[in-house]
């Protein structure tokens, strides 16, 4: 049985999944302080607040990450 969290075509969460800061910092290798600085500068998607928790739509996070990826040419 496939993990319902993962989008099978790419090995990443489904676009409609919610990801947390731990996932983001592990995936992009930036600290949570740096991510929040980018948010305050309008350079990173704002989180969706669920009570005291912050979550991001995986599609929003990956759109940001893919627009900042460096290609090795």
For each residue, the residues with C-beta under 8 A, 3 or more apart:
1:
2: 6 8
3: 6
4: 14
5: 13 14 17
6: 2 3 11 12 13 14
7: 10 11 12 13 14 15 17 58
8: 2 11
9:
10: 7
11: 6 7 8
12: 6 7 58 62
13: 5 6 7 17 19 23 58
14: 4 5 6 7 17 58
15: 7 57 58 59 62
16: 57 58 59
17: 5 7 13 14 57 58
18: 48 50 55 56 57 58
19: 13 23 24 55 56 57 58 61
20: 23 24 53 54 55 56
21: 24 25 32 35 54
22: 25 26
23: 13 19 20 26 27
24: 19 20 21 27 28 30 35 56 61
25: 21 22 28 29 30 31 32 35
26: 22 23 29
27: 23 24 61 65
28: 24 25 65
29: 25 26
30: 24 25 34 35
31: 25 34 35
32: 21 25 35 36
33: 36 37
34: 30 31 37 38
35: 21 24 25 30 31 32 38 39 44
36: 32 33 39 40
37: 33 34 40 41
38: 34 35 41 43 44
39: 35 36 42 43 44 45 46 47
40: 36 37
41: 37 38 44
42: 39
43: 38 39
44: 35 38 39 41 64
45: 39 56 57 60 61 63 64
46: 39
47: 39 54 55 56
48: 18 54 55 56 57
49: 52 53 54
50: 18 53 54 55
51:
52: 49
53: 20 49 50
54: 20 21 47 48 49 50
55: 18 19 20 47 48 50
56: 18 19 20 24 45 47 48 60 61
57: 15 16 17 18 19 45 48 60 61
58: 7 12 13 14 15 16 17 18 19 61 62
59: 15 16 62 63
60: 45 56 57 63 64
61: 19 24 27 45 56 57 58 64 65
62: 12 15 58 59 65 66
63: 45 59 60 66 67
64: 44 45 60 61 67 68
65: 27 28 61 62 68 69
66: 62 63 69
67: 63 64
68: 64 65
69: 65 66
70:
71:
72:
73:
